[in-house]
Amino acid sequence: MPSITDKVALEEHFTAPGLEPSINDVAFFDPDVLRTIEVALPEFSDQRLKAMDLAGISLSVLSQTAPGVQSIQDAALAVELAHRANDFLNKRIDLAPKRFRGFACVALQDVEAACSELKRCVLELGFVGVLINGATTGAYLDEPRFAPFWHTLEQLDVPLYLHPGLVSEHTQAFRGHPELEGAVWSWTCDTATHMLRLVFARVFERHPRARLILGHMGETLPYMLWRFDSRAAVTPLGRSLSQPPSETLKRHLTVTTSGVCADAPLRCALEAMGDHAVMFSTDYPYEDIQLASDWIETAAISPDQRIQVCRSNAQRVLRLG
């Protein structure tokens, strides 16, 4: 089987000065694993590029790692740090412009400032979208005050990557079980719920050109499309939607393979969402970039599907020249 040596990966993380995750943000990592991640996050040259070369990744779309600015209570500080992070990333992209692109970091604590910053990043810096790390100080994007942000996304015609962030509140189900925190389970629950809030709040009826990306094979949502439709159809709110939830998800959402290197969920995502709606990612440096590349090369999908997942879908979604 010929290797795909020009993969595009689009959930690849870095950290900017002032936004390094604190020990409280990453307490669920083993200390030895955490030390490796801390070294890799701010590095843009030898280590990262060598790993990309070995994995056959020609282009990485970089994003500020969680929690980013979304958990900062001081709105003015969050706006300032987002601006600095984007300038920092832009300078690093300039060091290898054929290898890197960027997702903007914006502080939705101040919606007007976030819209202005997103416009600057796309129109002046050439970024290809925006990544939000979960709820912003506990506020989800279906709230009416975020409408200008959705209008800006439509105006710029760039996707929003909805990435997990710190979960502001935990239900009783998680208490006493810290092993379920973070990437093991709570982030998936929160991010999938965030996406479903957008669907049931009719955000996409008001913003029909909005486009979203979810990582981690769609945060389990592709697996549940039939049930969403079945159960929504017997609720008053669900029956009043303009179309079944699955159709809204399939129309507005693409998913990436970040952090999931297994054939069964990949085939499920392709069948549920369509071959055009799944894109390769590695979740660097939190996951093994070489393992992800080796897996996608041998996954039990067709050659045409492999090309779409590894390259052409991302080129279309992100409008990469």
C-alpha positions as a Markdown table, in Angstrom:
| # | Residue | x | y | z |
|---|---|---|---|---|
| 1 | Met | 0.0 | 0.0 | 0.0 |
| 2 | Pro | 1.6 | 3.4 | -1.0 |
| 3 | Ser | 2.2 | 5.8 | 1.9 |
| 4 | Ile | 0.4 | 9.1 | 1.9 |
| 5 | Thr | 3.3 | 11.5 | 2.6 |
| 6 | Asp | 1.4 | 14.8 | 2.4 |
| 7 | Lys | -1.1 | 14.4 | 5.1 |
| 8 | Val | -2.8 | 17.5 | 6.7 |
| 9 | Ala | -3.3 | 17.4 | 10.5 |
| 10 | Leu | -5.5 | 20.0 | 12.1 |
| 11 | Glu | -5.7 | 19.4 | 15.8 |
| 12 | Glu | -2.1 | 20.0 | 16.6 |
| 13 | His | -1.4 | 22.1 | 19.7 |
| 14 | Phe | 1.1 | 24.6 | 20.9 |
| 15 | Thr | 1.2 | 27.0 | 23.9 |
| 16 | Ala | 2.0 | 30.7 | 23.8 |
| 17 | Pro | 3.7 | 32.6 | 26.7 |
| 18 | Gly | 1.3 | 33.4 | 29.4 |
| 19 | Leu | -1.1 | 30.6 | 28.4 |
| 20 | Glu | 0.8 | 27.6 | 29.6 |
| 21 | Pro | -1.5 | 25.1 | 31.3 |
| 22 | Ser | -1.1 | 25.1 | 35.0 |
| 23 | Ile | -0.6 | 22.0 | 37.2 |
| 24 | Asn | -4.3 | 22.3 | 38.2 |
| 25 | Asp | -5.3 | 22.2 | 34.5 |
| 26 | Val | -3.4 | 19.0 | 33.8 |
| 27 | Ala | -3.4 | 17.2 | 37.2 |
| 28 | Phe | -4.8 | 14.0 | 35.6 |
| 29 | Phe | -1.5 | 13.5 | 33.6 |
| 30 | Asp | 1.2 | 11.2 | 34.9 |
| 31 | Pro | 4.2 | 13.5 | 35.8 |
| 32 | Asp | 6.5 | 11.8 | 33.3 |
| 33 | Val | 4.0 | 12.2 | 30.5 |
| 34 | Leu | 3.4 | 15.8 | 31.5 |
| 35 | Arg | 7.1 | 16.7 | 31.3 |
| 36 | Thr | 7.3 | 15.4 | 27.7 |
| 37 | Ile | 4.2 | 17.4 | 26.8 |
| 38 | Glu | 5.5 | 20.6 | 28.5 |
| 39 | Val | 8.7 | 20.5 | 26.4 |
| 40 | Ala | 6.9 | 19.8 | 23.1 |
| 41 | Leu | 4.1 | 22.4 | 23.3 |
| 42 | Pro | 6.2 | 25.6 | 22.8 |
| 43 | Glu | 8.6 | 24.0 | 20.3 |
| 44 | Phe | 8.1 | 24.7 | 16.6 |
| 45 | Ser | 11.3 | 23.7 | 14.8 |
| 46 | Asp | 13.4 | 20.6 | 15.0 |
| 47 | Gln | 11.4 | 18.3 | 17.2 |
| 48 | Arg | 8.0 | 19.1 | 15.8 |
| 49 | Leu | 9.1 | 19.2 | 12.1 |
| 50 | Lys | 11.0 | 16.0 | 12.5 |
| 51 | Ala | 8.0 | 14.3 | 13.9 |
| 52 | Met | 5.9 | 15.6 | 11.1 |
| 53 | Asp | 8.4 | 14.4 | 8.5 |
| 54 | Leu | 8.5 | 10.9 | 9.9 |
| 55 | Ala | 4.7 | 10.7 | 10.0 |
| 56 | Gly | 4.3 | 12.0 | 6.5 |
| 57 | Ile | 2.5 | 15.2 | 7.6 |
| 58 | Ser | 3.2 | 18.0 | 5.2 |
| 59 | Leu | 1.0 | 20.6 | 6.9 |
| 60 | Ser | -0.1 | 21.1 | 10.6 |
| 61 | Val | -2.8 | 23.5 | 11.6 |
| 62 | Leu | -1.7 | 24.8 | 15.0 |
| 63 | Ser | -4.0 | 25.9 | 17.9 |
| 64 | Gln | -3.4 | 27.2 | 21.4 |
| 65 | Thr | -3.8 | 24.3 | 23.8 |
| 66 | Ala | -6.6 | 24.1 | 26.4 |
| 67 | Pro | -7.6 | 25.8 | 28.6 |
| 68 | Gly | -6.4 | 28.8 | 26.6 |
| 69 | Val | -8.2 | 32.0 | 27.3 |
| 70 | Gln | -11.6 | 30.5 | 27.9 |
| 71 | Ser | -11.2 | 30.1 | 31.6 |
| 72 | Ile | -9.8 | 33.6 | 32.4 |
| 73 | Gln | -12.3 | 35.7 | 34.4 |
| 74 | Asp | -10.7 | 39.0 | 33.6 |
| 75 | Ala | -12.0 | 39.9 | 30.2 |
| 76 | Ala | -9.4 | 42.6 | 29.4 |
| 77 | Leu | -6.6 | 40.2 | 30.3 |
| 78 | Ala | -8.2 | 37.4 | 28.2 |
| 79 | Val | -8.4 | 39.7 | 25.2 |
| 80 | Glu | -4.8 | 40.8 | 25.6 |
| 81 | Leu | -3.5 | 37.2 | 25.9 |
| 82 | Ala | -5.4 | 36.1 | 22.9 |
| 83 | His | -4.0 | 38.8 | 20.8 |
| 84 | Arg | -0.5 | 38.0 | 22.0 |
| 85 | Ala | -1.0 | 34.3 | 21.3 |
| 86 | Asn | -2.0 | 35.0 | 17.8 |
| 87 | Asp | 1.0 | 37.2 | 17.1 |
| 88 | Phe | 3.2 | 34.6 | 18.7 |
| 89 | Leu | 1.8 | 31.9 | 16.4 |
| 90 | Asn | 2.0 | 34.1 | 13.3 |
| 91 | Lys | 5.7 | 34.6 | 13.9 |
| 92 | Arg | 6.3 | 30.9 | 14.3 |
| 93 | Ile | 4.3 | 30.1 | 11.2 |
| 94 | Asp | 6.6 | 32.5 | 9.3 |
| 95 | Leu | 9.5 | 30.3 | 10.3 |
| 96 | Ala | 8.1 | 27.4 | 8.2 |
| 97 | Pro | 5.2 | 28.9 | 6.2 |
| 98 | Lys | 4.9 | 25.8 | 4.0 |
| 99 | Arg | 4.4 | 23.5 | 7.0 |
| 100 | Phe | 2.2 | 25.4 | 9.4 |
| 101 | Arg | -1.2 | 27.2 | 9.4 |
| 102 | Gly | -3.1 | 28.6 | 12.4 |
| 103 | Phe | -6.4 | 28.6 | 14.2 |
| 104 | Ala | -7.1 | 31.9 | 15.9 |
| 105 | Cys | -7.4 | 32.2 | 19.7 |
| 106 | Val | -10.2 | 34.6 | 20.7 |
| 107 | Ala | -11.5 | 35.7 | 24.0 |
| 108 | Leu | -15.3 | 35.5 | 24.0 |
| 109 | Gln | -15.5 | 37.2 | 27.4 |
| 110 | Asp | -15.7 | 40.3 | 25.2 |
| 111 | Val | -17.7 | 39.3 | 22.1 |
| 112 | Glu | -16.9 | 42.5 | 20.1 |
| 113 | Ala | -13.2 | 42.1 | 20.8 |
| 114 | Ala | -13.3 | 38.4 | 19.8 |
| 115 | Cys | -15.0 | 39.3 | 16.5 |
| 116 | Ser | -12.4 | 42.0 | 15.7 |
| 117 | Glu | -9.5 | 39.6 | 16.6 |
| 118 | Leu | -10.9 | 36.9 | 14.4 |
| 119 | Lys | -11.2 | 39.3 | 11.5 |
| 120 | Arg | -7.6 | 40.4 | 12.1 |
| 121 | Cys | -6.4 | 36.8 | 12.2 |
| 122 | Val | -8.1 | 35.7 | 9.1 |
| 123 | Leu | -7.9 | 38.8 | 6.9 |
| 124 | Glu | -4.4 | 40.0 | 8.0 |
| 125 | Leu | -2.6 | 37.0 | 9.4 |
| 126 | Gly | -4.0 | 34.3 | 7.0 |
| 127 | Phe | -5.3 | 32.0 | 9.7 |
| 128 | Val | -7.8 | 29.4 | 8.5 |
| 129 | Gly | -10.3 | 29.3 | 11.3 |
| 130 | Val | -10.7 | 29.6 | 15.0 |
| 131 | Leu | -10.5 | 27.1 | 17.9 |
| 132 | Ile | -12.5 | 27.6 | 21.1 |
| 133 | Asn | -11.5 | 25.5 | 24.2 |
| 134 | Gly | -14.9 | 24.7 | 25.6 |
| 135 | Ala | -17.2 | 27.0 | 27.4 |
| 136 | Thr | -16.0 | 30.6 | 28.1 |
| 137 | Thr | -16.1 | 31.1 | 31.9 |
| 138 | Gly | -19.0 | 28.7 | 32.0 |
| 139 | Ala | -21.0 | 30.2 | 29.0 |
| 140 | Tyr | -21.8 | 28.1 | 26.0 |
| 141 | Leu | -22.0 | 29.4 | 22.5 |
| 142 | Asp | -25.8 | 29.0 | 22.2 |
| 143 | Glu | -26.3 | 32.0 | 24.4 |
| 144 | Pro | -27.8 | 35.0 | 22.5 |
| 145 | Arg | -24.9 | 37.3 | 23.3 |
| 146 | Phe | -22.7 | 35.3 | 21.0 |
| 147 | Ala | -24.8 | 36.0 | 17.9 |
| 148 | Pro | -22.2 | 38.6 | 16.6 |
| 149 | Phe | -19.5 | 35.9 | 16.7 |
| 150 | Trp | -21.6 | 33.6 | 14.6 |
| 151 | His | -22.3 | 36.4 | 12.2 |
| 152 | Thr | -18.5 | 37.0 | 11.9 |
| 153 | Leu | -17.8 | 33.3 | 11.3 |
| 154 | Glu | -20.4 | 33.4 | 8.4 |
| 155 | Gln | -19.0 | 36.6 | 7.0 |
| 156 | Leu | -15.4 | 35.2 | 7.0 |
| 157 | Asp | -16.6 | 31.8 | 5.9 |
| 158 | Val | -14.1 | 29.9 | 8.2 |
| 159 | Pro | -14.8 | 27.0 | 10.5 |
| 160 | Leu | -15.0 | 26.9 | 14.3 |
| 161 | Tyr | -13.1 | 24.0 | 15.9 |
| 162 | Leu | -15.0 | 23.3 | 19.1 |
| 163 | His | -12.3 | 21.7 | 21.3 |
| 164 | Pro | -12.7 | 20.5 | 24.9 |
| 165 | Gly | -11.8 | 22.9 | 27.7 |
| 166 | Leu | -12.0 | 22.9 | 31.5 |
| 167 | Val | -15.4 | 21.8 | 32.7 |
| 168 | Ser | -16.8 | 24.5 | 35.0 |
| 169 | Glu | -19.2 | 22.3 | 36.9 |
| 170 | His | -19.4 | 18.5 | 37.5 |
| 171 | Thr | -22.5 | 16.5 | 38.2 |
| 172 | Gln | -22.8 | 14.0 | 41.0 |
| 173 | Ala | -21.9 | 11.3 | 38.5 |
| 174 | Phe | -18.2 | 12.4 | 38.5 |
| 175 | Arg | -17.7 | 13.1 | 42.2 |
| 176 | Gly | -15.3 | 10.7 | 43.8 |
| 177 | His | -14.0 | 9.5 | 40.5 |
| 178 | Pro | -11.2 | 11.8 | 39.4 |
| 179 | Glu | -10.1 | 9.1 | 36.9 |
| 180 | Leu | -13.1 | 10.1 | 34.7 |
| 181 | Glu | -11.9 | 13.7 | 34.5 |
| 182 | Gly | -10.4 | 15.3 | 31.4 |
| 183 | Ala | -9.8 | 13.4 | 28.2 |
| 184 | Val | -10.9 | 10.0 | 29.7 |
| 185 | Trp | -14.5 | 11.0 | 29.7 |
| 186 | Ser | -15.7 | 14.4 | 31.1 |
| 187 | Trp | -14.3 | 16.4 | 28.2 |
| 188 | Thr | -16.2 | 14.3 | 25.7 |
| 189 | Cys | -19.5 | 14.7 | 27.6 |
| 190 | Asp | -19.1 | 18.4 | 27.9 |
| 191 | Thr | -18.0 | 19.0 | 24.3 |
| 192 | Ala | -20.7 | 16.7 | 22.8 |
| 193 | Thr | -23.3 | 18.5 | 25.0 |
| 194 | His | -22.0 | 21.9 | 23.8 |
| 195 | Met | -22.6 | 20.8 | 20.2 |
| 196 | Leu | -26.0 | 19.5 | 20.9 |
| 197 | Arg | -27.0 | 22.7 | 22.7 |
| 198 | Leu | -26.2 | 24.6 | 19.4 |
| 199 | Val | -28.4 | 22.2 | 17.5 |
| 200 | Phe | -31.4 | 22.3 | 19.8 |
| 201 | Ala | -31.0 | 26.1 | 20.4 |
| 202 | Arg | -31.5 | 26.5 | 16.6 |
| 203 | Val | -28.2 | 28.3 | 16.2 |
| 204 | Phe | -27.8 | 26.8 | 12.7 |
| 205 | Glu | -31.3 | 27.9 | 11.7 |
| 206 | Arg | -30.2 | 31.5 | 12.5 |
| 207 | His | -26.7 | 31.0 | 11.0 |
| 208 | Pro | -27.1 | 28.6 | 8.1 |
| 209 | Arg | -23.5 | 29.1 | 6.8 |
| 210 | Ala | -21.8 | 28.3 | 10.1 |
| 211 | Arg | -19.4 | 25.4 | 9.9 |
| 212 | Leu | -18.0 | 23.5 | 12.9 |
| 213 | Ile | -15.3 | 20.9 | 13.5 |
| 214 | Leu | -15.2 | 18.4 | 16.4 |
| 215 | Gly | -12.2 | 16.3 | 17.2 |
| 216 | His | -11.8 | 12.9 | 18.8 |
| 217 | Met | -14.0 | 11.2 | 16.1 |
| 218 | Gly | -16.8 | 13.6 | 16.7 |
| 219 | Glu | -17.0 | 13.3 | 20.5 |
| 220 | Thr | -19.3 | 10.1 | 20.1 |
| 221 | Leu | -22.0 | 12.1 | 18.2 |
| 222 | Pro | -21.7 | 10.1 | 14.9 |
| 223 | Tyr | -22.5 | 6.9 | 16.8 |
| 224 | Met | -25.8 | 8.5 | 18.2 |
| 225 | Leu | -27.4 | 10.1 | 15.2 |
| 226 | Trp | -30.3 | 7.7 | 14.9 |
| 227 | Arg | -31.2 | 8.0 | 18.5 |
| 228 | Phe | -31.0 | 11.8 | 18.5 |
| 229 | Asp | -33.7 | 11.8 | 15.8 |
| 230 | Ser | -35.8 | 9.1 | 17.4 |
| 231 | Arg | -35.9 | 10.7 | 20.8 |
| 232 | Ala | -36.2 | 14.3 | 19.6 |
| 233 | Ala | -39.2 | 13.3 | 17.6 |
| 234 | Val | -41.2 | 12.6 | 20.7 |
| 235 | Thr | -40.3 | 15.8 | 22.6 |
| 236 | Pro | -42.1 | 19.1 | 22.0 |
| 237 | Leu | -38.9 | 21.0 | 21.2 |
| 238 | Gly | -37.5 | 18.3 | 19.0 |
| 239 | Arg | -40.7 | 18.1 | 17.0 |
| 240 | Ser | -40.5 | 21.9 | 16.4 |
| 241 | Leu | -37.1 | 21.8 | 14.8 |
| 242 | Ser | -36.9 | 22.6 | 11.1 |
| 243 | Gln | -35.1 | 19.3 | 10.4 |
| 244 | Pro | -34.0 | 16.2 | 12.4 |
| 245 | Pro | -30.9 | 16.8 | 14.6 |
| 246 | Ser | -28.9 | 14.3 | 12.5 |
| 247 | Glu | -29.4 | 16.4 | 9.4 |
| 248 | Thr | -28.2 | 19.5 | 11.1 |
| 249 | Leu | -25.1 | 17.8 | 12.4 |
| 250 | Lys | -24.3 | 16.3 | 9.0 |
| 251 | Arg | -24.9 | 19.6 | 7.2 |
| 252 | His | -22.7 | 21.8 | 9.6 |
| 253 | Leu | -20.2 | 19.5 | 11.1 |
| 254 | Thr | -17.0 | 17.8 | 10.1 |
| 255 | Val | -15.0 | 15.6 | 12.6 |
| 256 | Thr | -11.3 | 14.7 | 13.0 |
| 257 | Thr | -9.6 | 11.5 | 14.1 |
| 258 | Ser | -7.6 | 13.3 | 16.8 |
| 259 | Gly | -6.9 | 11.1 | 19.8 |
| 260 | Val | -8.8 | 8.1 | 18.3 |
| 261 | Cys | -6.7 | 5.5 | 16.4 |
| 262 | Ala | -9.1 | 2.6 | 15.9 |
| 263 | Asp | -10.9 | 1.3 | 12.8 |
| 264 | Ala | -14.4 | 0.8 | 14.2 |
| 265 | Pro | -15.1 | 4.4 | 15.2 |
| 266 | Leu | -13.4 | 5.6 | 12.0 |
| 267 | Arg | -15.7 | 3.5 | 9.8 |
| 268 | Cys | -18.7 | 4.6 | 11.9 |
| 269 | Ala | -17.8 | 8.3 | 11.4 |
| 270 | Leu | -17.4 | 7.8 | 7.7 |
| 271 | Glu | -20.7 | 5.9 | 7.3 |
| 272 | Ala | -22.7 | 8.2 | 9.6 |
| 273 | Met | -21.3 | 11.6 | 8.5 |
| 274 | Gly | -20.1 | 10.8 | 4.9 |
| 275 | Asp | -16.7 | 10.3 | 3.4 |
| 276 | His | -16.4 | 14.1 | 2.9 |
| 277 | Ala | -16.8 | 14.8 | 6.6 |
| 278 | Val | -13.8 | 13.1 | 8.4 |
| 279 | Met | -10.3 | 14.5 | 8.6 |
| 280 | Phe | -7.0 | 13.2 | 9.9 |
| 281 | Ser | -5.5 | 14.7 | 13.1 |
| 282 | Thr | -3.0 | 13.5 | 15.7 |
| 283 | Asp | -3.6 | 15.6 | 18.8 |
| 284 | Tyr | 0.1 | 16.3 | 19.1 |
| 285 | Pro | 1.8 | 16.3 | 21.6 |
| 286 | Tyr | -0.9 | 14.7 | 23.7 |
| 287 | Glu | -1.0 | 11.6 | 21.5 |
| 288 | Asp | 1.7 | 9.7 | 19.6 |
| 289 | Ile | 2.0 | 11.3 | 16.2 |
| 290 | Gln | 3.7 | 8.3 | 14.6 |
| 291 | Leu | 1.2 | 5.9 | 16.0 |
| 292 | Ala | -1.6 | 8.0 | 14.5 |
| 293 | Ser | 0.1 | 8.1 | 11.1 |
| 294 | Asp | 0.9 | 4.4 | 11.0 |
| 295 | Trp | -2.7 | 3.6 | 11.9 |
| 296 | Ile | -4.4 | 5.7 | 9.3 |
| 297 | Glu | -2.1 | 4.2 | 6.6 |
| 298 | Thr | -3.4 | 0.7 | 7.4 |
| 299 | Ala | -6.9 | 1.4 | 8.6 |
| 300 | Ala | -9.6 | -0.8 | 6.9 |
| 301 | Ile | -11.0 | 1.9 | 4.6 |
| 302 | Ser | -10.8 | 2.3 | 0.8 |
| 303 | Pro | -7.9 | 4.1 | -0.9 |
| 304 | Asp | -10.2 | 6.9 | -1.9 |
| 305 | Gln | -11.5 | 7.3 | 1.6 |
| 306 | Arg | -7.9 | 7.4 | 2.9 |
| 307 | Ile | -7.0 | 10.2 | 0.5 |
| 308 | Gln | -10.1 | 12.2 | 1.6 |
| 309 | Val | -9.4 | 11.7 | 5.3 |
| 310 | Cys | -5.7 | 12.4 | 5.1 |
| 311 | Arg | -5.7 | 15.4 | 2.8 |
| 312 | Ser | -8.5 | 16.4 | 0.4 |
| 313 | Asn | -11.2 | 17.0 | 3.0 |
| 314 | Ala | -9.0 | 19.3 | 5.0 |
| 315 | Gln | -8.0 | 21.2 | 1.9 |
| 316 | Arg | -11.6 | 21.8 | 1.0 |
| 317 | Val | -12.8 | 22.6 | 4.6 |
| 318 | Leu | -9.9 | 25.0 | 5.3 |
| 319 | Arg | -9.6 | 26.3 | 1.7 |
| 320 | Leu | -5.9 | 25.4 | 1.6 |
| 321 | Gly | -4.3 | 26.5 | -1.6 |
